[in-house]
Amino acid sequence: MSKEELKLLMQRQFGASAKYHTCSACEMSADELITLLERKGKFIISERGVETARDKICNH
């Protein structure tokens, strides 16, 4: 799944104006959340699309 496909899925599921929260940030748009997770290494962008780095997921 590409970043754009992920964003569209998030919009369909939660609405275009949804705000997202993590343990380190709040009130983010889908674009901001995807960017944050990518910057922190929690999302890895590859030729297969967006993947989750399981070893970087918070468990709190």
C-alpha distance matrix in Angstrom:
0.0 3.8 6.7 8.1 5.9 6.4 9.9 10.5 9.8 12.1 14.6 14.9 15.5 17.7 18.9 18.6 21.4 20.3 21.2 19.6 21.7 21.6 24.6 25.0 24.2 24.4 24.1 20.8 18.7 14.9 14.9 17.6 16.0 12.8 15.3 17.6 15.3 14.2 17.9 19.0 16.9 15.2 11.7 11.4 9.5 9.7 9.5 6.9 4.7 5.7 8.2 11.3 14.7 16.7 19.9 19.5 18.9 22.1 24.1 26.6
3.8 0.0 3.8 5.3 5.1 6.2 8.6 9.9 10.5 12.3 14.2 15.3 16.4 18.1 18.6 17.7 20.3 19.6 20.3 19.0 21.3 21.2 24.3 24.2 23.1 23.4 22.9 19.3 17.0 13.4 12.6 15.4 14.5 11.1 13.0 15.8 14.2 12.5 16.1 17.8 16.0 15.0 11.2 10.7 8.1 8.9 8.8 7.8 4.5 5.7 9.3 12.4 15.4 18.0 20.9 19.9 19.7 22.8 25.2 27.4
6.7 3.8 0.0 3.8 5.5 5.0 6.1 8.7 9.8 10.5 12.3 14.3 15.2 16.1 16.6 15.2 17.4 16.7 17.1 15.9 18.2 18.3 21.5 21.1 19.7 19.9 19.3 15.7 13.4 10.0 8.8 11.7 11.0 7.6 9.5 12.6 11.4 10.1 13.4 15.4 14.4 13.4 9.8 10.3 8.1 10.4 11.3 10.8 7.1 6.2 9.8 12.1 15.0 17.7 20.3 18.6 18.3 21.0 23.7 25.5
8.1 5.3 3.8 0.0 3.8 5.4 5.0 6.2 8.6 9.8 10.6 12.4 14.2 15.2 14.9 13.2 15.9 16.0 17.0 16.6 19.5 20.3 23.8 23.3 21.4 21.1 19.8 16.3 13.3 10.1 9.1 12.6 12.7 9.9 11.8 15.0 14.5 13.5 16.5 18.8 18.0 16.9 13.5 14.1 11.6 13.5 13.6 13.1 9.7 9.7 13.3 15.5 18.7 21.1 23.9 22.2 21.6 24.0 26.6 28.1
5.9 5.1 5.5 3.8 0.0 3.8 5.4 5.1 6.1 8.6 9.8 10.5 12.2 14.1 14.3 13.5 16.6 16.2 17.7 17.2 20.0 20.9 24.4 24.5 22.8 22.3 21.1 17.9 15.0 11.4 11.6 15.0 14.2 11.6 14.2 17.0 15.8 15.2 18.6 20.3 19.2 17.5 14.1 14.7 12.6 13.9 13.7 12.2 9.2 9.4 12.5 14.9 18.4 20.4 23.6 22.3 21.3 23.9 26.0 27.8
6.4 6.2 5.0 5.4 3.8 0.0 3.8 5.4 5.0 6.2 8.6 9.9 10.5 11.9 12.9 12.5 15.1 13.9 15.0 13.9 16.5 17.2 20.7 21.0 19.5 19.1 18.2 15.1 12.7 8.9 9.8 12.6 11.1 8.7 12.0 14.2 12.7 12.7 16.3 17.5 16.6 14.5 11.4 12.9 11.7 13.7 14.5 12.7 9.4 8.0 10.6 12.1 15.7 17.5 20.6 19.1 17.9 20.2 22.3 24.0
9.9 8.6 6.1 5.0 5.4 3.8 0.0 3.8 5.4 5.1 6.2 8.7 9.9 10.4 10.4 9.2 11.8 11.2 12.4 12.1 15.3 16.6 20.3 20.3 18.1 17.2 15.8 12.6 9.6 6.1 7.1 10.4 9.7 8.1 11.0 13.5 13.0 13.3 16.3 17.9 17.8 15.9 13.2 15.0 13.8 16.2 17.1 15.9 12.3 10.9 13.6 14.8 18.1 20.0 22.8 20.8 19.5 21.3 23.6 24.7
10.5 9.9 8.7 6.2 5.1 5.4 3.8 0.0 3.8 5.4 5.0 6.2 8.6 9.9 9.4 8.6 12.0 12.0 14.2 14.5 17.9 19.6 23.4 23.6 21.3 20.0 18.2 15.4 12.1 9.1 10.4 13.8 13.3 11.9 14.8 17.2 16.7 17.0 20.1 21.6 21.3 19.3 16.5 18.0 16.5 18.4 18.6 17.1 14.0 13.2 16.0 17.5 21.0 22.6 25.7 24.0 22.5 24.4 26.3 27.4
9.8 10.5 9.8 8.6 6.1 5.0 5.4 3.8 0.0 3.8 5.4 5.1 6.1 8.5 9.4 10.0 13.1 12.1 14.3 14.0 17.1 18.6 22.2 23.1 21.2 19.9 18.5 16.0 13.3 10.0 12.1 15.0 13.5 12.4 15.8 17.6 16.4 17.2 20.6 21.5 20.9 18.4 15.8 17.6 16.7 18.5 18.9 16.7 13.8 12.7 14.7 15.8 19.5 20.6 23.9 22.5 20.6 22.5 24.0 25.2
12.1 12.3 10.5 9.8 8.6 6.2 5.1 5.4 3.8 0.0 3.8 5.5 5.1 5.8 7.2 7.9 10.2 8.6 10.5 10.2 13.5 15.3 19.0 19.8 17.8 16.2 14.8 12.5 10.1 7.1 10.1 12.4 10.7 10.5 14.0 15.3 14.4 15.9 18.9 19.6 19.7 17.0 15.0 17.5 17.1 19.6 20.6 18.7 15.4 13.4 15.2 15.5 18.9 19.9 22.9 21.1 18.9 20.3 21.8 22.6
14.6 14.2 12.3 10.6 9.8 8.6 6.2 5.0 5.4 3.8 0.0 3.8 5.5 5.4 4.5 4.7 7.8 7.5 10.4 11.5 15.1 17.6 21.3 21.9 19.3 17.2 15.0 13.0 9.9 7.8 10.6 13.2 12.5 12.7 15.7 17.3 17.2 18.5 21.2 22.3 22.7 20.3 18.2 20.6 19.8 22.2 22.9 21.3 17.9 16.4 18.6 19.1 22.5 23.6 26.6 24.5 22.4 23.6 25.2 25.7
14.9 15.3 14.3 12.4 10.5 9.9 8.7 6.2 5.1 5.5 3.8 0.0 3.8 5.9 5.6 7.4 10.6 10.2 13.4 14.3 17.8 20.1 23.8 24.8 22.4 20.3 18.2 16.5 13.6 11.4 14.2 16.9 15.8 15.7 19.0 20.6 19.9 21.2 24.2 25.1 25.1 22.4 20.3 22.4 21.6 23.5 23.9 21.8 18.9 17.7 19.7 20.4 24.0 24.7 28.0 26.4 24.0 25.3 26.5 27.2
15.5 16.4 15.2 14.2 12.2 10.5 9.9 8.6 6.1 5.1 5.5 3.8 0.0 3.8 6.1 8.9 11.2 9.5 12.3 12.6 15.7 17.9 21.4 22.9 20.8 18.7 17.1 15.8 13.6 11.5 14.8 16.9 15.1 15.4 18.9 19.8 18.9 20.7 23.7 24.0 24.1 21.1 19.4 21.9 21.7 23.8 24.6 22.2 19.3 17.6 18.9 19.0 22.4 22.7 25.9 24.4 21.7 22.7 23.5 24.1
17.7 18.1 16.1 15.2 14.1 11.9 10.4 9.9 8.5 5.8 5.4 5.9 3.8 0.0 3.8 7.0 8.1 5.9 8.9 9.8 13.0 15.8 19.3 20.6 18.2 15.7 13.8 13.0 11.1 9.9 13.5 15.0 13.5 14.7 17.9 18.5 18.1 20.3 22.8 23.1 23.8 20.9 19.7 22.6 22.6 25.2 26.4 24.3 21.1 18.9 20.2 19.9 23.0 23.3 26.2 24.2 21.4 21.9 22.9 22.9
18.9 18.6 16.6 14.9 14.3 12.9 10.4 9.4 9.4 7.2 4.5 5.6 6.1 3.8 0.0 3.8 5.5 5.4 9.2 11.2 14.9 17.9 21.5 22.3 19.5 16.7 14.0 13.2 10.6 9.9 13.1 15.0 14.4 15.6 18.4 19.5 19.7 21.5 23.9 24.7 25.6 23.1 21.5 24.2 23.8 26.4 27.3 25.6 22.2 20.4 22.3 22.3 25.5 26.2 29.0 26.9 24.3 24.9 26.1 26.0
18.6 17.7 15.2 13.2 13.5 12.5 9.2 8.6 10.0 7.9 4.7 7.4 8.9 7.0 3.8 0.0 3.8 5.7 8.9 11.3 15.1 18.2 21.8 22.0 18.8 16.2 13.2 11.8 8.6 8.3 10.8 12.9 13.2 14.3 16.6 18.1 18.8 20.3 22.4 23.7 24.8 22.7 21.0 23.5 22.6 25.4 26.3 25.1 21.5 19.9 22.2 22.5 25.6 26.8 29.5 27.0 24.9 25.6 27.3 27.2
21.4 20.3 17.4 15.9 16.6 15.1 11.8 12.0 13.1 10.2 7.8 10.6 11.2 8.1 5.5 3.8 0.0 3.8 6.5 9.8 13.3 16.8 20.2 20.2 16.8 13.8 10.4 9.8 7.4 8.7 11.3 12.4 12.9 14.9 16.8 17.7 18.9 20.8 22.4 23.5 25.1 23.1 21.9 24.7 24.3 27.4 28.7 27.6 24.0 21.9 23.9 23.7 26.5 27.6 29.9 27.1 24.9 25.1 26.7 26.2
20.3 19.6 16.7 16.0 16.2 13.9 11.2 12.0 12.1 8.6 7.5 10.2 9.5 5.9 5.4 5.7 3.8 0.0 3.8 6.6 10.1 13.6 17.0 17.5 14.4 11.4 8.6 8.3 6.7 7.6 11.0 11.5 11.0 13.3 15.7 15.9 16.7 19.1 20.8 21.4 22.9 20.6 19.7 22.9 23.0 26.1 27.8 26.3 22.8 20.3 21.8 21.1 23.8 24.5 26.8 24.2 21.7 21.7 23.1 22.5
21.2 20.3 17.1 17.0 17.7 15.0 12.4 14.2 14.3 10.5 10.4 13.4 12.3 8.9 9.2 8.9 6.5 3.8 0.0 3.8 6.9 10.5 13.8 14.0 10.7 7.6 4.9 5.1 5.3 7.3 10.3 9.5 8.9 12.0 13.9 13.4 14.6 17.4 18.5 18.9 20.9 18.8 18.5 21.8 22.4 25.8 27.8 26.7 23.0 20.1 21.4 20.3 22.5 23.2 25.0 22.0 19.7 19.3 21.0 20.1
19.6 19.0 15.9 16.6 17.2 13.9 12.1 14.5 14.0 10.2 11.5 14.3 12.6 9.8 11.2 11.3 9.8 6.6 3.8 0.0 3.8 7.0 10.5 11.1 8.5 6.2 5.6 5.0 6.3 7.0 10.0 8.7 6.7 10.0 12.1 11.0 11.6 14.7 16.0 15.8 17.7 15.4 15.5 19.0 20.1 23.5 25.9 24.6 21.1 17.9 18.6 17.1 19.0 19.6 21.3 18.4 15.9 15.5 17.3 16.6
21.7 21.3 18.2 19.5 20.0 16.5 15.3 17.9 17.1 13.5 15.1 17.8 15.7 13.0 14.9 15.1 13.3 10.1 6.9 3.8 0.0 3.8 6.9 7.9 5.8 4.2 6.0 6.5 9.2 10.2 12.5 10.3 8.0 11.4 13.0 10.8 11.3 14.9 15.5 14.6 16.9 14.6 15.7 19.4 21.0 24.6 27.3 26.1 22.7 19.2 19.3 17.1 18.4 18.6 19.8 16.7 14.2 13.0 14.7 13.5
21.6 21.2 18.3 20.3 20.9 17.2 16.6 19.6 18.6 15.3 17.6 20.1 17.9 15.8 17.9 18.2 16.8 13.6 10.5 7.0 3.8 0.0 3.8 5.3 5.2 6.1 9.1 9.0 11.8 12.0 13.7 11.2 8.4 11.3 12.5 9.5 9.5 13.2 13.6 11.9 14.2 12.0 13.7 17.4 19.7 23.1 26.2 25.1 21.9 18.2 17.8 15.1 15.7 15.7 16.5 13.2 10.9 9.5 11.6 10.6
24.6 24.3 21.5 23.8 24.4 20.7 20.3 23.4 22.2 19.0 21.3 23.8 21.4 19.3 21.5 21.8 20.2 17.0 13.8 10.5 6.9 3.8 0.0 3.8 6.1 8.0 11.6 12.0 15.2 15.7 17.1 14.2 11.7 14.4 15.1 11.6 11.5 15.1 14.8 12.4 15.0 13.1 15.7 19.2 21.9 25.3 28.6 27.5 24.6 20.8 19.9 16.8 16.7 16.3 16.2 13.0 10.9 8.4 10.2 8.5
25.0 24.2 21.1 23.3 24.5 21.0 20.3 23.6 23.1 19.8 21.9 24.8 22.9 20.6 22.3 22.0 20.2 17.5 14.0 11.1 7.9 5.3 3.8 0.0 3.8 7.2 10.8 10.9 14.3 15.3 15.9 12.6 10.9 13.6 13.3 9.6 10.6 13.9 12.7 10.8 14.0 13.0 15.5 18.8 21.2 24.8 28.2 27.6 24.5 20.9 20.4 17.6 17.3 17.7 17.3 13.7 12.6 10.6 13.2 11.8
24.2 23.1 19.7 21.4 22.8 19.5 18.1 21.3 21.2 17.8 19.3 22.4 20.8 18.2 19.5 18.8 16.8 14.4 10.7 8.5 5.8 5.2 6.1 3.8 0.0 3.8 7.2 7.4 11.0 12.6 13.3 9.8 8.8 12.1 11.9 8.8 10.7 13.8 13.0 12.1 15.3 14.3 15.9 19.3 21.1 24.9 28.0 27.4 24.1 20.6 20.7 18.4 18.8 19.5 19.8 16.1 14.8 13.3 15.8 14.5
24.4 23.4 19.9 21.1 22.3 19.1 17.2 20.0 19.9 16.2 17.2 20.3 18.7 15.7 16.7 16.2 13.8 11.4 7.6 6.2 4.2 6.1 8.0 7.2 3.8 0.0 3.8 5.5 9.2 11.4 12.8 9.9 9.0 12.8 13.2 10.9 12.7 15.9 15.7 15.1 18.1 16.6 17.7 21.2 22.7 26.4 29.3 28.5 25.0 21.6 22.0 20.0 20.9 21.5 22.3 18.8 16.9 15.5 17.5 15.9
24.1 22.9 19.3 19.8 21.1 18.2 15.8 18.2 18.5 14.8 15.0 18.2 17.1 13.8 14.0 13.2 10.4 8.6 4.9 5.6 6.0 9.1 11.6 10.8 7.2 3.8 0.0 3.8 6.8 9.8 11.5 9.2 9.2 12.9 13.6 12.2 14.3 17.1 17.3 17.4 20.2 18.7 19.1 22.5 23.4 27.1 29.6 28.8 25.1 22.0 23.0 21.5 23.0 23.8 24.9 21.5 19.6 18.6 20.6 19.2
20.8 19.3 15.7 16.3 17.9 15.1 12.6 15.4 16.0 12.5 13.0 16.5 15.8 13.0 13.2 11.8 9.8 8.3 5.1 5.0 6.5 9.0 12.0 10.9 7.4 5.5 3.8 0.0 3.8 6.5 7.8 5.4 5.8 9.4 10.0 9.3 11.4 13.9 14.3 15.0 17.5 16.1 16.0 19.2 19.9 23.5 25.9 25.4 21.6 18.6 20.0 18.8 20.5 21.8 23.1 19.7 18.1 17.8 20.3 19.6
18.7 17.0 13.4 13.3 15.0 12.7 9.6 12.1 13.3 10.1 9.9 13.6 13.6 11.1 10.6 8.6 7.4 6.7 5.3 6.3 9.2 11.8 15.2 14.3 11.0 9.2 6.8 3.8 0.0 3.8 5.4 5.1 6.2 8.6 9.8 10.5 12.3 14.1 15.2 16.5 18.4 17.0 16.0 18.9 18.9 22.4 24.3 23.7 19.9 17.4 19.3 18.8 21.0 22.5 24.3 21.2 19.7 20.0 22.4 22.1
14.9 13.4 10.0 10.1 11.4 8.9 6.1 9.1 10.0 7.1 7.8 11.4 11.5 9.9 9.9 8.3 8.7 7.6 7.3 7.0 10.2 12.0 15.7 15.3 12.6 11.4 9.8 6.5 3.8 0.0 3.8 5.5 5.1 6.1 8.5 9.9 10.6 12.2 14.1 15.4 16.6 14.9 13.4 16.1 15.9 19.2 21.0 20.1 16.4 13.9 15.9 15.8 18.4 20.1 22.3 19.5 17.9 18.9 21.3 21.6
14.9 12.6 8.8 9.1 11.6 9.8 7.1 10.4 12.1 10.1 10.6 14.2 14.8 13.5 13.1 10.8 11.3 11.0 10.3 10.0 12.5 13.7 17.1 15.9 13.3 12.8 11.5 7.8 5.4 3.8 0.0 3.8 5.5 5.2 6.1 8.6 10.1 10.5 12.1 14.3 15.4 14.6 12.8 14.9 14.2 17.6 19.4 19.3 15.5 13.3 15.8 16.1 18.4 20.7 22.6 19.6 18.8 20.1 23.0 23.5
17.6 15.4 11.7 12.6 15.0 12.6 10.4 13.8 15.0 12.4 13.2 16.9 16.9 15.0 15.0 12.9 12.4 11.5 9.5 8.7 10.3 11.2 14.2 12.6 9.8 9.9 9.2 5.4 5.1 5.5 3.8 0.0 3.8 5.5 5.1 6.0 8.6 9.8 10.4 12.2 14.2 13.6 12.7 15.3 15.4 19.1 21.4 21.4 17.6 15.0 16.8 16.4 18.0 20.2 21.5 18.2 17.5 18.2 21.2 21.3
16.0 14.5 11.0 12.7 14.2 11.1 9.7 13.3 13.5 10.7 12.5 15.8 15.1 13.5 14.4 13.2 12.9 11.0 8.9 6.7 8.0 8.4 11.7 10.9 8.8 9.0 9.2 5.8 6.2 5.1 5.5 3.8 0.0 3.8 5.4 5.1 6.1 8.4 9.8 10.6 12.3 10.8 10.3 13.5 14.2 17.9 20.5 19.9 16.2 13.0 14.3 13.3 15.1 16.8 18.4 15.2 14.0 14.8 17.7 18.1
12.8 11.1 7.6 9.9 11.6 8.7 8.1 11.9 12.4 10.5 12.7 15.7 15.4 14.7 15.6 14.3 14.9 13.3 12.0 10.0 11.4 11.3 14.4 13.6 12.1 12.8 12.9 9.4 8.6 6.1 5.2 5.5 3.8 0.0 3.8 5.5 5.3 6.0 8.5 10.0 10.6 9.4 7.7 10.3 10.6 14.2 16.7 16.2 12.6 9.6 11.3 11.1 13.2 15.5 17.4 14.5 13.9 15.6 18.7 19.7
15.3 13.0 9.5 11.8 14.2 12.0 11.0 14.8 15.8 14.0 15.7 19.0 18.9 17.9 18.4 16.6 16.8 15.7 13.9 12.1 13.0 12.5 15.1 13.3 11.9 13.2 13.6 10.0 9.8 8.5 6.1 5.1 5.4 3.8 0.0 3.8 5.5 5.1 6.0 8.6 9.9 10.0 8.7 10.8 10.9 14.6 17.3 17.7 14.2 11.5 13.3 13.1 14.3 17.1 18.2 15.1 15.3 16.8 20.2 21.1
17.6 15.8 12.6 15.0 17.0 14.2 13.5 17.2 17.6 15.3 17.3 20.6 19.8 18.5 19.5 18.1 17.7 15.9 13.4 11.0 10.8 9.5 11.6 9.6 8.8 10.9 12.2 9.3 10.5 9.9 8.6 6.0 5.1 5.5 3.8 0.0 3.8 5.4 5.1 6.2 8.6 8.6 8.8 11.5 12.8 16.6 19.7 19.8 16.5 13.3 14.1 12.9 13.4 15.7 16.4 12.9 12.9 13.8 17.3 17.9
15.3 14.2 11.4 14.5 15.8 12.7 13.0 16.7 16.4 14.4 17.2 19.9 18.9 18.1 19.7 18.8 18.9 16.7 14.6 11.6 11.3 9.5 11.5 10.6 10.7 12.7 14.3 11.4 12.3 10.6 10.1 8.6 6.1 5.3 5.5 3.8 0.0 3.8 5.5 5.2 6.2 5.0 5.4 8.7 10.6 14.3 17.6 17.2 14.1 10.6 10.7 9.1 9.8 12.0 13.0 9.8 9.8 11.4 14.9 16.2
14.2 12.5 10.1 13.5 15.2 12.7 13.3 17.0 17.2 15.9 18.5 21.2 20.7 20.3 21.5 20.3 20.8 19.1 17.4 14.7 14.9 13.2 15.1 13.9 13.8 15.9 17.1 13.9 14.1 12.2 10.5 9.8 8.4 6.0 5.1 5.4 3.8 0.0 3.8 5.5 5.1 5.8 4.6 6.3 7.7 11.4 14.7 15.0 12.0 9.1 9.7 9.3 9.7 12.9 13.8 11.0 12.0 14.3 17.8 19.5
17.9 16.1 13.4 16.5 18.6 16.3 16.3 20.1 20.6 18.9 21.2 24.2 23.7 22.8 23.9 22.4 22.4 20.8 18.5 16.0 15.5 13.6 14.8 12.7 13.0 15.7 17.3 14.3 15.2 14.1 12.1 10.4 9.8 8.5 6.0 5.1 5.5 3.8 0.0 3.8 5.4 7.6 7.9 9.2 10.7 14.1 17.5 18.3 15.5 12.8 13.2 12.4 12.0 14.9 14.9 11.8 13.3 14.9 18.6 19.8
19.0 17.8 15.4 18.8 20.3 17.5 17.9 21.6 21.5 19.6 22.3 25.1 24.0 23.1 24.7 23.7 23.5 21.4 18.9 15.8 14.6 11.9 12.4 10.8 12.1 15.1 17.4 15.0 16.5 15.4 14.3 12.2 10.6 10.0 8.6 6.2 5.2 5.5 3.8 0.0 3.8 5.5 7.7 9.6 12.2 15.4 19.1 19.3 16.8 13.6 13.1 11.2 10.0 12.4 11.9 8.4 10.1 11.4 15.2 16.5
16.9 16.0 14.4 18.0 19.2 16.6 17.8 21.3 20.9 19.7 22.7 25.1 24.1 23.8 25.6 24.8 25.1 22.9 20.9 17.7 16.9 14.2 15.0 14.0 15.3 18.1 20.2 17.5 18.4 16.6 15.4 14.2 12.3 10.6 9.9 8.6 6.2 5.1 5.4 3.8 0.0 3.8 5.5 6.4 9.5 12.3 16.1 16.2 14.2 11.3 10.2 8.6 7.0 10.1 9.8 7.2 9.5 12.0 15.5 17.6
15.2 15.0 13.4 16.9 17.5 14.5 15.9 19.3 18.4 17.0 20.3 22.4 21.1 20.9 23.1 22.7 23.1 20.6 18.8 15.4 14.6 12.0 13.1 13.0 14.3 16.6 18.7 16.1 17.0 14.9 14.6 13.6 10.8 9.4 10.0 8.6 5.0 5.8 7.6 5.5 3.8 0.0 3.8 6.5 9.8 12.7 16.3 15.6 13.4 9.9 8.3 5.8 5.0 7.5 8.2 5.5 6.6 9.4 12.8 15.1
11.7 11.2 9.8 13.5 14.1 11.4 13.2 16.5 15.8 15.0 18.2 20.3 19.4 19.7 21.5 21.0 21.9 19.7 18.5 15.5 15.7 13.7 15.7 15.5 15.9 17.7 19.1 16.0 16.0 13.4 12.8 12.7 10.3 7.7 8.7 8.8 5.4 4.6 7.9 7.7 5.5 3.8 0.0 3.8 6.5 9.6 13.0 12.3 9.7 6.3 5.6 4.8 5.9 9.1 10.9 9.0 9.6 12.7 15.8 18.1
11.4 10.7 10.3 14.1 14.7 12.9 15.0 18.0 17.6 17.5 20.6 22.4 21.9 22.6 24.2 23.5 24.7 22.9 21.8 19.0 19.4 17.4 19.2 18.8 19.3 21.2 22.5 19.2 18.9 16.1 14.9 15.3 13.5 10.3 10.8 11.5 8.7 6.3 9.2 9.6 6.4 6.5 3.8 0.0 3.8 6.3 10.0 9.9 8.1 5.7 5.1 6.1 6.6 10.3 11.8 10.7 12.2 15.6 18.6 21.3
9.5 8.1 8.1 11.6 12.6 11.7 13.8 16.5 16.7 17.1 19.8 21.6 21.7 22.6 23.8 22.6 24.3 23.0 22.4 20.1 21.0 19.7 21.9 21.2 21.1 22.7 23.4 19.9 18.9 15.9 14.2 15.4 14.2 10.6 10.9 12.8 10.6 7.7 10.7 12.2 9.5 9.8 6.5 3.8 0.0 3.8 7.0 7.7 5.5 4.7 6.4 8.9 10.2 13.7 15.5 14.5 15.7 19.1 22.1 24.6
9.7 8.9 10.4 13.5 13.9 13.7 16.2 18.4 18.5 19.6 22.2 23.5 23.8 25.2 26.4 25.4 27.4 26.1 25.8 23.5 24.6 23.1 25.3 24.8 24.9 26.4 27.1 23.5 22.4 19.2 17.6 19.1 17.9 14.2 14.6 16.6 14.3 11.4 14.1 15.4 12.3 12.7 9.6 6.3 3.8 0.0 3.8 5.2 5.1 6.4 7.5 10.7 11.7 15.1 16.9 16.6 18.1 21.7 24.4 27.2
9.5 8.8 11.3 13.6 13.7 14.5 17.1 18.6 18.9 20.6 22.9 23.9 24.6 26.4 27.3 26.3 28.7 27.8 27.8 25.9 27.3 26.2 28.6 28.2 28.0 29.3 29.6 25.9 24.3 21.0 19.4 21.4 20.5 16.7 17.3 19.7 17.6 14.7 17.5 19.1 16.1 16.3 13.0 10.0 7.0 3.8 0.0 3.8 5.4 8.5 10.0 13.6 15.1 18.1 20.2 20.2 21.5 25.1 27.7 30.5
6.9 7.8 10.8 13.1 12.2 12.7 15.9 17.1 16.7 18.7 21.3 21.8 22.2 24.3 25.6 25.1 27.6 26.3 26.7 24.6 26.1 25.1 27.5 27.6 27.4 28.5 28.8 25.4 23.7 20.1 19.3 21.4 19.9 16.2 17.7 19.8 17.2 15.0 18.3 19.3 16.2 15.6 12.3 9.9 7.7 5.2 3.8 0.0 3.8 6.9 8.0 11.7 13.8 16.3 18.9 19.2 19.9 23.6 25.8 28.7
4.7 4.5 7.1 9.7 9.2 9.4 12.3 14.0 13.8 15.4 17.9 18.9 19.3 21.1 22.2 21.5 24.0 22.8 23.0 21.1 22.7 21.9 24.6 24.5 24.1 25.0 25.1 21.6 19.9 16.4 15.5 17.6 16.2 12.6 14.2 16.5 14.1 12.0 15.5 16.8 14.2 13.4 9.7 8.1 5.5 5.1 5.4 3.8 0.0 3.8 6.4 10.1 12.7 15.4 18.1 17.7 18.1 21.6 24.0 26.6
5.7 5.7 6.2 9.7 9.4 8.0 10.9 13.2 12.7 13.4 16.4 17.7 17.6 18.9 20.4 19.9 21.9 20.3 20.1 17.9 19.2 18.2 20.8 20.9 20.6 21.6 22.0 18.6 17.4 13.9 13.3 15.0 13.0 9.6 11.5 13.3 10.6 9.1 12.8 13.6 11.3 9.9 6.3 5.7 4.7 6.4 8.5 6.9 3.8 0.0 3.8 6.9 9.8 12.5 15.2 14.4 14.6 17.9 20.4 23.0
8.2 9.3 9.8 13.3 12.5 10.6 13.6 16.0 14.7 15.2 18.6 19.7 18.9 20.2 22.3 22.2 23.9 21.8 21.4 18.6 19.3 17.8 19.9 20.4 20.7 22.0 23.0 20.0 19.3 15.9 15.8 16.8 14.3 11.3 13.3 14.1 10.7 9.7 13.2 13.1 10.2 8.3 5.6 5.1 6.4 7.5 10.0 8.0 6.4 3.8 0.0 3.8 6.6 9.0 11.9 11.7 12.0 15.6 17.9 20.8
11.3 12.4 12.1 15.5 14.9 12.1 14.8 17.5 15.8 15.5 19.1 20.4 19.0 19.9 22.3 22.5 23.7 21.1 20.3 17.1 17.1 15.1 16.8 17.6 18.4 20.0 21.5 18.8 18.8 15.8 16.1 16.4 13.3 11.1 13.1 12.9 9.1 9.3 12.4 11.2 8.6 5.8 4.8 6.1 8.9 10.7 13.6 11.7 10.1 6.9 3.8 0.0 3.8 5.7 8.7 8.3 8.2 11.9 14.1 17.1
14.7 15.4 15.0 18.7 18.4 15.7 18.1 21.0 19.5 18.9 22.5 24.0 22.4 23.0 25.5 25.6 26.5 23.8 22.5 19.0 18.4 15.7 16.7 17.3 18.8 20.9 23.0 20.5 21.0 18.4 18.4 18.0 15.1 13.2 14.3 13.4 9.8 9.7 12.0 10.0 7.0 5.0 5.9 6.6 10.2 11.7 15.1 13.8 12.7 9.8 6.6 3.8 0.0 3.8 5.5 5.6 6.9 10.7 13.1 16.3
16.7 18.0 17.7 21.1 20.4 17.5 20.0 22.6 20.6 19.9 23.6 24.7 22.7 23.3 26.2 26.8 27.6 24.5 23.2 19.6 18.6 15.7 16.3 17.7 19.5 21.5 23.8 21.8 22.5 20.1 20.7 20.2 16.8 15.5 17.1 15.7 12.0 12.9 14.9 12.4 10.1 7.5 9.1 10.3 13.7 15.1 18.1 16.3 15.4 12.5 9.0 5.7 3.8 0.0 3.8 5.4 5.5 9.0 10.5 14.1
19.9 20.9 20.3 23.9 23.6 20.6 22.8 25.7 23.9 22.9 26.6 28.0 25.9 26.2 29.0 29.5 29.9 26.8 25.0 21.3 19.8 16.5 16.2 17.3 19.8 22.3 24.9 23.1 24.3 22.3 22.6 21.5 18.4 17.4 18.2 16.4 13.0 13.8 14.9 11.9 9.8 8.2 10.9 11.8 15.5 16.9 20.2 18.9 18.1 15.2 11.9 8.7 5.5 3.8 0.0 3.8 5.8 8.5 10.2 13.6
19.5 19.9 18.6 22.2 22.3 19.1 20.8 24.0 22.5 21.1 24.5 26.4 24.4 24.2 26.9 27.0 27.1 24.2 22.0 18.4 16.7 13.2 13.0 13.7 16.1 18.8 21.5 19.7 21.2 19.5 19.6 18.2 15.2 14.5 15.1 12.9 9.8 11.0 11.8 8.4 7.2 5.5 9.0 10.7 14.5 16.6 20.2 19.2 17.7 14.4 11.7 8.3 5.6 5.4 3.8 0.0 3.8 6.4 9.3 12.1
18.9 19.7 18.3 21.6 21.3 17.9 19.5 22.5 20.6 18.9 22.4 24.0 21.7 21.4 24.3 24.9 24.9 21.7 19.7 15.9 14.2 10.9 10.9 12.6 14.8 16.9 19.6 18.1 19.7 17.9 18.8 17.5 14.0 13.9 15.3 12.9 9.8 12.0 13.3 10.1 9.5 6.6 9.6 12.2 15.7 18.1 21.5 19.9 18.1 14.6 12.0 8.2 6.9 5.5 5.8 3.8 0.0 3.8 6.4 9.4
22.1 22.8 21.0 24.0 23.9 20.2 21.3 24.4 22.5 20.3 23.6 25.3 22.7 21.9 24.9 25.6 25.1 21.7 19.3 15.5 13.0 9.5 8.4 10.6 13.3 15.5 18.6 17.8 20.0 18.9 20.1 18.2 14.8 15.6 16.8 13.8 11.4 14.3 14.9 11.4 12.0 9.4 12.7 15.6 19.1 21.7 25.1 23.6 21.6 17.9 15.6 11.9 10.7 9.0 8.5 6.4 3.8 0.0 3.8 5.8
24.1 25.2 23.7 26.6 26.0 22.3 23.6 26.3 24.0 21.8 25.2 26.5 23.5 22.9 26.1 27.3 26.7 23.1 21.0 17.3 14.7 11.6 10.2 13.2 15.8 17.5 20.6 20.3 22.4 21.3 23.0 21.2 17.7 18.7 20.2 17.3 14.9 17.8 18.6 15.2 15.5 12.8 15.8 18.6 22.1 24.4 27.7 25.8 24.0 20.4 17.9 14.1 13.1 10.5 10.2 9.3 6.4 3.8 0.0 3.8
26.6 27.4 25.5 28.1 27.8 24.0 24.7 27.4 25.2 22.6 25.7 27.2 24.1 22.9 26.0 27.2 26.2 22.5 20.1 16.6 13.5 10.6 8.5 11.8 14.5 15.9 19.2 19.6 22.1 21.6 23.5 21.3 18.1 19.7 21.1 17.9 16.2 19.5 19.8 16.5 17.6 15.1 18.1 21.3 24.6 27.2 30.5 28.7 26.6 23.0 20.8 17.1 16.3 14.1 13.6 12.1 9.4 5.8 3.8 0.0
